[in-house]
Amino acid sequence: MAEQLDAVDLKEMEKIDPFCIPPWQQGLKAQILDREEAQKWAEDSNELMVFVDASYRGNNAGVGIYHSVRRSYDSLAEHRETIRIGQNAGYTPNHVELIAIQAALELISAIWTPDTISIMGDRAKNLTYVIVSDSQAAIRAASKPSRQSGQAVTRLMVNTAREIRSRGGPHVRLQWVPAHAMVVGDEIADELAKKATEGVLDPIPGLTLSSALKKTIACMPKVKLEKLINMDTALPGKHTTSYTINKPTAGQQYCANYALRNVG
Amino acid sequence: MSITNDEIARCLLGEFFKPPPDTTEEPEEDRLREALPVEPLSEVEVHRAIFASNPYKAPGPDDLPAIVWQQLWPVLKHHIVALFRLSLETATIPKAWKVAKIVPLRKPNKPDYTAAKAYRPISLLATLGKNLEAVVAERLSFLAETHCLLPKSHFGARKGRSTTQALTILQESIFQAWRDRRVLSLVSFDVKGAYNGVNIDVLAKRIKKRGIPNALVEWIIGFCSQRKASVVVNGHVTETTDLPQAGLPQGSPLSPILFLFFNTDPVSSKINRDKGAIAFVDDYTAWVTGASAEENTNLLQETVVAKAEQWARRSGATFEADKTAFIHFTRRNTTTSNGPLVVNEAEIRPQPEVKILGVVFDQKLRFNQHTARAAKRGIRAALALKRVKGMTARVARQLFTSTVMPTVDFASPIWSTSLTGRATRMLNQVQRIGTQAIIGAFRTVGLTRAEMEAGRPAMDPHVQAEIQILGQMSHSPRKPSMVEGTKEDRLEEQTLPVTAPAHGRTTRRGRP
């Protein structure tokens, strides 16, 4: 337990604002279909798709992006990208999914620079990019930003999409496809993401998500309960009470210090 | 002799909407900041407001519940948005949205039901109008949070803040005072008839001062003035009558946030080692620390009470004398005193325990009374659950967690620090009855076994509280990061108590 908490830097706790975006602004457009329908959409659709996937293993965070454009019947322009984000114990898989979507938005932003837009003219305005992810949670968070963990990335996403739009660039939509359902683009993105988290990554400082911390802490009563289940009530109380984790006294700063030093 | 329903209605209206006392003129001050820009109304926020409202809640005089607007949204959306936009641009509100239907409900356990005081007026408003009010409330809230227009000590009716946070700050201040070998004395006021007593002109000046755009201020004045109401007596709806001094309308989503702007002045005070304040909509609590209780009483009289009375005079509000609470927090009997505090020409003696935001604080912060009350409430609720027969275990368990537990674990991070063995046994009694209700176990079954079978985590607020507190840390009141912090942006600079490391004598209880 103490190790788990030690790995989380409580001082770098994420900050959650009362509002993610102003109430009159909208989140990203998103579409979440049924499993079968989504799979069918992925096979049939010929929209401009950017597949993203995230990987978070052993505190390593990485993102894979796969984007292909059909040039003619037999040639395909492909873009494969593997982003090794780094090592941070204070992330959650869901947060890395959010980062993956943001990475895709940045890719679109890099393609549609003001120069390209001026060459393409009005055609850019009528294009729609579909960012395809297999994480429903991340898509929901991006379409309805609120007071939630990972809020900073969600805000960045909405702002990037607005920025692309304001310079006359394409629309962006999010679309969900089921994971591991033989959707080609998603499988490639998945592989790329896995490659991103191989080996040892450089640690990235800062930011512990409140969701990550909650998850760590939420394990604690369960541990206690499991121990109790293994023991019969006939045992003397001292065996069972020894698993009680003491609650630190009130006060936020104090809590953080207390948890770092004493829990375990 | 019989009394007609109309007479009863007139009498009730007279009682519920008393003409407020005169106000001394609010001094014309400079704006604290420039007016903020207004963004045009968008469809998203109207959609959000309409779908956030409870679909079958009691409707107002037009008898249209919110579900009507939700179902008709695809057809009506352009009309609704156009109507709302027009209302905001011209700062006018349709008359039909300003008529309230007032239903007096009996308050429980009152000796005399012929007095108007024994009834709680519930004010029902037109649902479409309420949606526009919700949109404006959301915008006000956004402006307030991103530009720091409200003091940090406000905890009610604000996003991402809770009573537990407010109480945590108070509790931490008390422990801090004790570590410094001081006494903390606290006084808590309750504004009488809060919403009805708001003077519109004063409110308008105050929100303008804080930088709310002029168009919005105009709209709010229109929203508060020329309101009408009808009363439901014995199932009979009376004629609508004018309410000349209605203040902020009860039942409107806009009222809480406007009231926060109304009472910012007494509330804005720094929280540090010497003093502090927390406010929860109409409930205002302030404290000072000092070497002895007498010293604190004098200090409170001169600073906090004087400031609050001055505010009350200026804004035409009054404090409820019998709800004013006064207490000294100390564990040394020698340092306490019995000297009274004078509020509104009434003497208020220090009490051995006071209820602050729903938690009973006693002088020594042992929370025995509070845990006893919580357990009693919980046992009553659990027994009621047990009486319901024929439920599946799953339903019973869901009911237990959603109805019985909240009566027990309210603000548990505050009081669970000082749980004694006796209190724990009482709380476990709730769990025992609850598990019996869920799985139908015999009374002699061991609690741990029963808990396991019923799928209930152990009734251990120690553990639960820790999760809550650490979960809340990220939400603790700070400056929002959306606006880059310039000096002018901060209307008041405040610091939260920075706590000393865990060496205080007072906090050593309950640790291994």
Contacts between the chains, C-beta under 8 A, distances in Angstrom:
chain1	res1	chain2	res2	distance
A	10	B	473	7.8
A	13	B	473	6.0
A	13	B	474	5.2
A	14	B	474	5.6
A	15	B	474	6.6
A	15	B	478	6.5
A	15	B	481	6.1
A	16	B	160	6.5
A	16	B	474	5.2
A	16	B	475	5.5
A	17	B	145	7.3
A	17	B	160	7.7
A	17	B	480	4.4
A	17	B	481	5.9
A	17	B	482	5.9
A	18	B	141	7.4
A	18	B	142	7.9
A	18	B	145	4.1
A	18	B	158	7.1
A	18	B	159	3.4
A	18	B	160	4.7
A	18	B	480	6.4
A	19	B	141	7.8
A	19	B	142	5.2
A	19	B	145	5.9
A	19	B	146	6.7
A	19	B	159	6.8
A	19	B	480	7.5
A	19	B	482	7.0
A	22	B	39	7.0
A	22	B	142	5.8
A	22	B	146	7.9
A	23	B	44	7.8
A	23	B	45	4.9
A	23	B	48	7.4
A	23	B	135	7.7
A	23	B	138	4.6
A	23	B	139	5.9
A	23	B	142	5.4
A	24	B	39	5.0
A	24	B	40	7.5
A	24	B	41	7.0
A	24	B	42	4.3
A	24	B	44	6.8
A	24	B	45	5.4
A	24	B	139	7.5
A	25	B	42	7.4
A	25	B	44	7.2
A	26	B	42	7.3
A	26	B	44	4.5
A	147	B	159	6.6
A	147	B	160	5.4
A	147	B	475	7.6
A	149	B	474	7.8
A	152	B	481	7.8
A	155	B	482	7.8
A	210	B	471	6.7
A	210	B	473	7.5
A	210	B	474	3.7
A	210	B	475	7.7
A	213	B	470	6.2
A	213	B	471	7.6
A	213	B	474	7.7
A	214	B	467	7.1
A	214	B	470	7.3
A	214	B	471	5.1
A	217	B	466	6.8
A	217	B	467	5.2
A	217	B	470	5.3
A	217	B	471	7.4
A	218	B	467	6.2
A	220	B	463	6.5
A	220	B	466	7.5
A	220	B	467	7.6
A	221	B	457	5.5
A	221	B	458	7.4
A	221	B	460	7.4
A	221	B	463	4.6
A	221	B	464	7.3
A	221	B	467	7.5
A	224	B	458	7.1
A	224	B	460	7.8
A	224	B	463	6.7
A	225	B	452	7.8
A	225	B	457	6.3
A	225	B	458	6.6
A	228	B	448	5.8
A	228	B	452	7.6
A	228	B	458	7.1
A	229	B	452	6.0
A	233	B	446	4.3
A	233	B	447	7.9
A	233	B	448	4.7
A	233	B	449	6.2
A	240	B	448	7.9
A	244	B	460	7.0
A	244	B	462	6.3
A	244	B	463	7.3
A	245	B	462	7.2
A	245	B	463	6.1
A	245	B	466	6.7
A	246	B	462	6.5
A	246	B	510	6.5
A	246	B	511	5.4
A	246	B	512	6.6
A	247	B	413	7.5
A	247	B	416	6.3
A	247	B	417	6.3
A	247	B	461	8.0
A	247	B	462	4.6
A	247	B	463	7.2
A	247	B	465	5.0
A	247	B	466	4.5
A	247	B	469	7.5
A	247	B	510	7.9
A	248	B	466	7.1
A	248	B	469	7.5
A	248	B	502	7.4
A	249	B	171	8.0
A	249	B	172	7.8
A	249	B	175	6.5
A	249	B	417	5.6
A	249	B	502	7.4
A	249	B	507	4.5
A	250	B	167	8.0
A	250	B	168	4.5
A	250	B	171	4.6
A	250	B	172	5.2
A	250	B	175	7.5
A	250	B	413	6.4
A	250	B	414	6.5
A	250	B	417	6.9
A	250	B	469	7.1
A	251	B	168	6.5
A	251	B	171	7.7
A	251	B	172	3.8
A	251	B	175	7.5
A	251	B	497	7.0
A	251	B	499	4.4
A	252	B	168	7.3
A	252	B	469	7.7
A	252	B	472	7.8
A	252	B	473	5.0
A	252	B	476	5.0
A	252	B	496	7.7
A	253	B	498	6.0
A	253	B	499	5.1
A	254	B	172	7.2
A	254	B	499	4.2
A	254	B	500	8.0
A	254	B	501	7.7
A	254	B	502	6.8
A	255	B	469	5.6
A	255	B	470	6.2
A	255	B	473	6.3
A	256	B	473	6.7
A	257	B	501	6.4
A	257	B	502	7.2
A	258	B	502	5.9
A	259	B	470	6.7
A	261	B	502	8.0
A	262	B	502	7.7
